[in-house]
Amino acid sequence: MQTKTIDNEIALYLTFLDKDEKESILGVIKSFLKSKNKENDRVSIEQYNNELDEAVERIKNGVHLTQEEVENQSGKW
């Protein structure tokens, strides 16, 4: 189906909906766009590598939790 035809059909069907139904449809459309934008929010390889370097540095400096510490903390959630 061509985009123009789809747009016209959507516009036609919208006229049959009440306010609450239109708000619901609007929410669905916004959620589609939000998830589409998140896909485009990928970090650059440089940022990814910098984050890895920072994490390695924290580990070298002893700023980390052991597996046992994580298990103990998660048991308190």
C-alpha positions as CSV (number, residue, x, y, z in Angstrom):
1,M,0.0,0.0,0.0
2,Q,1.4,3.4,-0.9
3,T,2.2,5.9,1.9
4,K,-0.3,8.5,0.7
5,T,-3.0,5.9,0.7
6,I,-2.1,4.8,4.2
7,D,-2.0,8.4,5.4
8,N,-5.4,9.0,3.9
9,E,-6.9,5.8,5.4
10,I,-5.5,6.7,8.9
11,A,-6.9,10.2,8.6
12,L,-10.3,8.7,7.7
13,Y,-10.4,6.2,10.6
14,L,-9.3,8.9,13.1
15,T,-12.6,10.8,12.4
16,F,-14.5,7.8,13.8
17,L,-12.6,7.8,17.2
18,D,-13.5,9.6,20.3
19,K,-11.0,11.8,22.3
20,D,-9.8,9.0,24.5
21,E,-9.2,6.6,21.6
22,K,-7.3,9.3,19.7
23,E,-5.1,10.0,22.8
24,S,-4.4,6.2,23.0
25,I,-3.4,6.1,19.3
26,L,-1.2,9.2,19.8
27,G,0.5,7.4,22.7
28,V,1.2,4.4,20.4
29,I,2.6,6.6,17.7
30,K,4.9,8.4,20.2
31,S,6.1,5.1,21.6
32,F,7.0,4.0,18.1
33,L,9.0,7.2,17.5
34,K,10.7,7.0,20.9
35,S,11.9,3.5,20.2
36,K,13.0,4.4,16.7
37,N,15.0,7.4,18.1
38,K,16.7,5.1,20.7
39,E,18.0,2.9,17.9
40,N,19.8,6.0,16.6
41,D,21.3,7.0,19.9
42,R,24.1,4.5,19.7
43,V,27.4,5.6,21.2
44,S,30.4,6.1,19.0
45,I,33.3,3.6,19.0
46,E,35.4,6.2,20.6
47,Q,33.0,6.8,23.4
48,Y,32.6,3.0,23.9
49,N,36.4,2.6,24.1
50,N,36.7,5.5,26.5
51,E,34.1,3.9,28.8
52,L,35.9,0.6,28.7
53,D,39.2,2.3,29.5
54,E,37.5,4.1,32.5
55,A,36.1,0.8,33.7
56,V,39.5,-0.9,33.5
57,E,41.1,2.0,35.4
58,R,38.4,1.7,38.2
59,I,39.1,-2.0,38.5
60,K,42.9,-1.4,38.7
61,N,42.2,1.1,41.5
62,G,40.1,-1.4,43.4
63,V,36.9,0.5,42.8
64,H,34.6,-2.5,42.1
65,L,32.5,-5.1,43.8
66,T,33.3,-8.8,44.0
67,Q,30.8,-11.4,42.9
68,E,30.1,-12.2,46.6
69,E,29.5,-8.5,47.4
70,V,27.0,-8.2,44.5
71,E,25.2,-11.4,45.7
72,N,25.0,-10.0,49.2
73,Q,23.7,-6.7,48.1
74,S,21.1,-8.2,45.7
75,G,19.8,-10.4,48.5
76,K,18.7,-7.2,50.3
77,W,16.6,-5.8,47.4
